[in-house]
């Protein structure tokens, strides 16, 4: 804000107006400052455009990836899952179960005899 007011002030401290050379010098300084500001803004605009292009490209890639995943999910829904054959319970397991139950029963019987 003080920078803006700096250019508007055309008077010296004692209230007299500046001479043409001083006014021209201030206008030149103002012009140079504005040129620098314009170049800075132009650089910033270019950076933002590059960033925007990069983000748009990333967005398009994510959008395409999302569409591929969605298509894959649709295909998975449409294709029936093959049924897994049941795992056969081996007959040996039945024998082991009966043997263990008999062994536990025998151990309990021996414990009660004491």
Secondary structure, DSSP 8 states (H G I E B T S, - for coil): -HHHHHHH--B-TTS-B--HHHHHHHHHHHHHHHHHHHHHHHHHHHHHHHHHHHHHHHHHHHHHHHHHHHHHHHHHHHS-----------HHHHHHHHHHHHHHHHHHHHHHH-
